[in-house]
Amino acid sequence: MTIHAGMTGAEALGAASRCLDAAGIDGAPSDARRLLAWSLGSTTDRLALALPEVLTGDTARRFEGATALRCKRVPVSQITGQRMFYGRVFHLDREVLDPRPETEILIEQALEDVYERVLDLGSGTGCIAVTLLAERPDAIGTASDVSVAARQHTLANAMMHGVSDRLEVLGADWFTPLEGEAPITGRFDLIVSNPPYIAAHEMDDLAPEVRDWEPRQALTDEGDGLDAYRAIAADAPRFLVPGGRLLVEIGPSQGAAVRRLFETADLEDVTVHSDLDGRDRVVSARKLS
């Protein structure tokens, strides 16, 4: 592959698409468009305007380098340092989980009812907590994570989207504060989490983009993939107000197991919600008293 100054955007895009396709990248044309838009400092919805234009040397080198990284299975979001989630840009690196479109199902479920105080367990980039506060300007929240890098990303993204004055960021292992960290206090209308849910034996089957480039502790509990749900189910009731909701993202084969965990806790109205592909994706529950 050679991308050089003097090529039009359309010519460079074609060359990159062919390179990515030859490397076995699913969705090669889409990834090439995202990388070209990033190289140009633009967005994909404005890319058509730039395709007839000749690339500068700097843009060509940037696009060629980005394409080469993608051919090595580096995720697009790790190359660009950003991901769109629920209509907003979130900054990230390989220290935090890449927000997925499927997680927007959790956001949709959360927005179906009112909430004034929200707790996000294992916040990562902060995409869930920040989005929920941005969508409800009167709400306040707490976000926790065991990872220092994740807490820094949560705070940075909260500042970027103007909600940092309404979001407390704490170090905790689910509900247990880390040494030297303040505890999670009070009770919440809404508790949300996208925890590590991949079983250890499933890790080798993941796409290289996930297995090799995302933080392992955000992917798996090194067991059966249910440890986080056990911890959350055990403690969530004492942090929820009466009528408060619990929403967690799950793997597509975990609906029945997580439902049972929640039903054996002090939780009711336990419901499994599907994503757009019909796979189990979110489990919701309430504390009714």
C-alpha positions as CSV (number, residue, x, y, z in Angstrom):
1,M,0.0,0.0,0.0
2,T,1.2,3.5,-0.9
3,I,-0.6,6.6,0.1
4,H,1.2,9.8,-0.9
5,A,0.8,13.5,-1.3
6,G,-0.8,14.3,-4.7
7,M,-3.5,11.6,-4.4
8,T,-7.0,12.7,-4.1
9,G,-9.0,11.7,-1.0
10,A,-11.0,9.3,-3.1
11,E,-7.8,7.6,-4.5
12,A,-6.3,7.3,-1.0
13,L,-9.6,6.0,0.4
14,G,-9.7,3.3,-2.3
15,A,-6.1,2.3,-1.6
16,A,-6.7,2.0,2.1
17,S,-9.9,0.1,1.6
18,R,-8.1,-2.5,-0.5
19,C,-5.3,-2.8,2.0
20,L,-7.7,-3.4,4.9
21,D,-9.8,-5.8,2.9
22,A,-6.7,-7.8,2.0
23,A,-5.8,-7.9,5.7
24,G,-9.1,-9.5,6.5
25,I,-10.6,-6.5,8.3
26,D,-14.4,-6.7,8.5
27,G,-16.0,-3.5,7.4
28,A,-12.9,-2.3,5.6
29,P,-14.5,0.5,3.7
30,S,-16.2,1.9,6.8
31,D,-12.9,1.8,8.8
32,A,-11.0,3.4,5.9
33,R,-13.6,6.3,5.9
34,R,-13.2,6.8,9.7
35,L,-9.5,6.8,9.4
36,L,-9.4,9.3,6.5
37,A,-11.8,11.6,8.2
38,W,-9.6,11.5,11.4
39,S,-6.5,12.1,9.3
40,L,-8.2,15.2,7.8
41,G,-9.4,16.5,11.1
42,S,-12.9,16.1,9.8
43,T,-15.9,13.8,10.4
44,T,-17.3,11.0,8.3
45,D,-20.5,12.9,7.5
46,R,-18.4,15.6,5.9
47,L,-15.9,13.3,4.1
48,A,-17.6,13.5,0.7
49,L,-16.6,17.2,0.5
50,A,-12.9,16.3,0.9
51,L,-12.7,13.3,-1.5
52,P,-12.0,15.3,-4.7
53,E,-9.3,17.3,-2.9
54,V,-5.6,16.5,-3.1
55,L,-4.0,15.3,0.1
56,T,-1.2,17.2,1.7
57,G,2.0,15.4,2.7
58,D,1.1,15.5,6.4
59,T,-2.4,14.1,5.8
60,A,-1.1,11.4,3.5
61,R,1.5,10.2,6.0
62,R,-1.0,10.3,8.8
63,F,-3.6,8.3,6.8
64,E,-1.0,5.8,5.6
65,G,0.3,5.2,9.2
66,A,-3.2,4.8,10.5
67,T,-4.1,2.3,7.8
68,A,-1.0,0.3,8.5
69,L,-1.9,0.1,12.2
70,R,-5.4,-1.0,11.3
71,C,-4.0,-3.7,9.1
72,K,-2.2,-5.0,12.2
73,R,-5.6,-5.2,13.9
74,V,-5.2,-2.2,16.1
75,P,-8.8,-1.0,16.6
76,V,-9.9,2.3,14.9
77,S,-10.8,3.8,18.3
78,Q,-7.3,3.1,19.6
79,I,-5.7,4.8,16.6
80,T,-7.9,7.9,16.7
81,G,-8.2,8.0,20.5
82,Q,-11.9,8.5,20.4
83,R,-15.3,6.8,20.0
84,M,-18.8,8.1,19.3
85,F,-21.3,6.9,22.0
86,Y,-24.9,8.1,22.1
87,G,-24.1,11.0,19.9
88,R,-21.1,12.2,21.9
89,V,-17.4,11.8,21.4
90,F,-15.5,10.0,24.2
91,H,-11.7,10.0,24.5
92,L,-10.0,6.7,25.3
93,D,-6.8,4.6,25.0
94,R,-6.0,1.0,25.5
95,E,-6.3,1.4,29.3
96,V,-10.1,1.5,29.1
97,L,-12.9,-0.5,27.5
98,D,-14.0,0.8,24.1
99,P,-17.6,1.8,24.3
100,R,-19.8,-0.4,22.1
101,P,-23.1,0.5,20.4
102,E,-24.8,-2.4,22.3
103,T,-24.2,-0.5,25.5
104,E,-26.6,2.2,24.2
105,I,-29.4,-0.3,25.0
106,L,-28.6,0.2,28.7
107,I,-28.9,4.0,28.2
108,E,-32.2,3.7,26.5
109,Q,-33.6,1.5,29.3
110,A,-32.3,4.0,31.9
111,L,-33.9,6.9,30.2
112,E,-37.3,5.2,30.3
113,D,-37.8,6.3,33.9
114,V,-36.9,9.3,36.1
115,Y,-33.7,9.4,38.2
116,E,-32.1,12.0,40.3
117,R,-29.0,10.2,41.6
118,V,-27.1,7.6,39.6
119,L,-24.2,5.3,40.4
120,D,-22.0,3.8,37.7
121,L,-20.0,0.8,38.8
122,G,-16.8,0.1,36.7
123,S,-17.1,3.4,34.8
124,G,-14.2,2.9,32.3
125,T,-14.4,5.9,29.9
126,G,-17.3,7.2,31.8
127,C,-19.5,6.9,28.8
128,I,-22.5,5.6,30.8
129,A,-22.4,8.0,33.7
130,V,-21.5,11.0,31.6
131,T,-24.3,10.2,29.1
132,L,-26.9,9.7,31.8
133,L,-26.0,13.1,33.4
134,A,-25.8,14.9,30.1
135,E,-29.3,13.6,29.2
136,R,-30.8,14.6,32.5
137,P,-29.4,18.0,33.5
138,D,-30.9,17.9,37.0
139,A,-29.3,14.5,37.9
140,I,-26.2,14.0,39.9
141,G,-24.0,10.9,40.0
142,T,-21.1,8.9,41.3
143,A,-18.8,6.8,39.1
144,S,-16.3,4.2,40.5
145,D,-13.6,2.0,39.1
146,V,-10.6,0.0,40.4
147,S,-8.4,1.4,37.6
148,V,-6.7,4.8,38.1
149,A,-6.5,5.2,34.4
150,A,-10.2,4.6,34.0
151,R,-11.0,7.1,36.7
152,Q,-8.9,9.7,34.9
153,H,-10.7,9.0,31.7
154,T,-14.1,9.2,33.4
155,L,-13.2,12.6,34.9
156,A,-11.7,13.9,31.6
157,N,-14.8,12.9,29.6
158,A,-17.1,14.4,32.2
159,M,-15.2,17.7,32.0
160,M,-15.4,17.6,28.2
161,H,-19.1,17.2,28.3
162,G,-19.8,19.7,31.0
163,V,-21.0,17.4,33.8
164,S,-17.9,17.1,36.0
165,D,-19.6,19.4,38.6
166,R,-22.3,16.8,39.0
167,L,-20.2,13.7,39.0
168,E,-18.1,12.3,41.8
169,V,-15.4,9.8,40.8
170,L,-14.2,7.2,43.3
171,G,-11.9,4.3,43.5
172,A,-13.8,1.1,44.4
173,D,-14.0,-2.6,43.7
174,W,-17.8,-2.6,43.0
175,F,-19.2,-1.2,46.3
176,T,-16.0,-1.7,48.3
177,P,-13.7,1.4,48.5
178,L,-10.0,0.9,47.6
179,E,-7.4,1.7,50.3
180,G,-7.3,5.4,50.8
181,E,-10.4,6.1,48.8
182,A,-13.6,7.6,50.0
183,P,-16.5,5.1,50.3
184,I,-19.6,5.2,48.2
185,T,-22.3,6.9,50.3
186,G,-26.0,7.5,50.2
187,R,-28.7,5.7,48.2
188,F,-29.4,6.0,44.5
189,D,-32.4,6.0,42.2
190,L,-30.4,4.2,39.5
191,I,-27.4,1.9,39.7
192,V,-25.8,0.9,36.3
193,S,-22.9,-1.2,35.3
194,N,-21.2,-2.8,32.3
195,P,-18.9,-5.2,34.2
196,P,-16.4,-7.8,32.9
197,Y,-18.6,-10.6,31.8
198,I,-16.5,-12.8,29.4
199,A,-15.6,-16.2,30.9
200,A,-11.9,-17.0,31.0
201,H,-12.3,-19.9,28.6
202,E,-13.9,-17.6,26.0
203,M,-11.0,-15.1,25.9
204,D,-9.0,-16.9,23.2
205,D,-12.0,-16.8,20.9
206,L,-12.3,-13.0,20.9
207,A,-11.3,-10.9,17.9
208,P,-7.7,-9.7,18.1
209,E,-8.9,-6.1,18.3
210,V,-10.6,-6.9,21.6
211,R,-8.4,-9.6,23.1
212,D,-5.0,-7.9,22.4
213,W,-5.9,-4.2,22.7
214,E,-8.5,-3.8,25.5
215,P,-7.7,-4.1,29.2
216,R,-8.1,-7.7,30.3
217,Q,-9.6,-6.8,33.7
218,A,-12.4,-4.9,32.0
219,L,-13.2,-8.0,29.9
220,T,-13.1,-11.0,32.2
221,D,-13.2,-12.0,35.8
222,E,-10.9,-14.9,35.0
223,G,-13.7,-17.2,36.0
224,D,-17.2,-17.9,34.7
225,G,-18.0,-14.3,33.8
226,L,-20.6,-13.9,36.6
227,D,-18.5,-12.7,39.6
228,A,-19.4,-9.1,39.1
229,Y,-23.1,-9.8,39.0
230,R,-22.8,-11.8,42.2
231,A,-21.1,-8.9,43.9
232,I,-23.5,-6.3,42.5
233,A,-26.6,-8.4,43.4
234,A,-25.4,-8.9,46.9
235,D,-24.9,-5.2,47.7
236,A,-27.1,-3.2,45.3
237,P,-30.3,-3.4,47.4
238,R,-28.7,-1.5,50.3
239,F,-27.6,1.3,48.0
240,L,-31.0,1.7,46.2
241,V,-33.9,3.8,47.4
242,P,-37.3,2.1,47.4
243,G,-38.4,1.9,43.8
244,G,-34.8,2.3,42.7
245,R,-33.5,0.5,39.6
246,L,-30.5,-1.6,38.8
247,L,-29.4,-2.0,35.1
248,V,-26.5,-4.1,34.0
249,E,-25.1,-5.1,30.6
250,I,-24.6,-8.8,30.1
251,G,-23.2,-11.3,27.6
252,P,-25.7,-12.8,25.2
253,S,-25.8,-16.2,27.0
254,Q,-26.0,-14.8,30.5
255,G,-29.6,-13.6,30.7
256,A,-31.0,-16.6,32.7
257,A,-28.1,-16.7,35.1
258,V,-28.1,-13.0,35.9
259,R,-31.9,-13.1,36.3
260,R,-31.6,-15.8,38.9
261,L,-28.9,-13.9,40.8
262,F,-31.1,-10.8,40.9
263,E,-34.2,-12.7,41.9
264,T,-32.5,-14.3,44.9
265,A,-31.4,-10.9,46.1
266,D,-33.9,-8.3,47.4
267,L,-34.8,-7.3,43.8
268,E,-38.0,-7.6,41.9
269,D,-39.4,-6.9,38.4
270,V,-36.3,-8.6,37.0
271,T,-36.4,-8.3,33.2
272,V,-34.0,-9.3,30.4
273,H,-33.9,-6.9,27.5
274,S,-32.6,-7.7,24.0
275,D,-30.4,-5.7,21.7
276,L,-31.2,-4.9,18.1
277,D,-30.0,-8.3,17.0
278,G,-32.4,-10.1,19.4
279,R,-29.6,-11.1,21.8
280,D,-30.0,-10.8,25.6
281,R,-28.1,-7.6,26.4
282,V,-29.4,-5.8,29.6
283,V,-31.0,-7.1,32.8
284,S,-33.1,-4.6,34.8
285,A,-34.5,-4.9,38.3
286,R,-36.1,-2.8,41.1
287,K,-36.0,-2.6,44.8
288,L,-39.7,-2.2,45.6
289,S,-39.4,-1.7,49.3
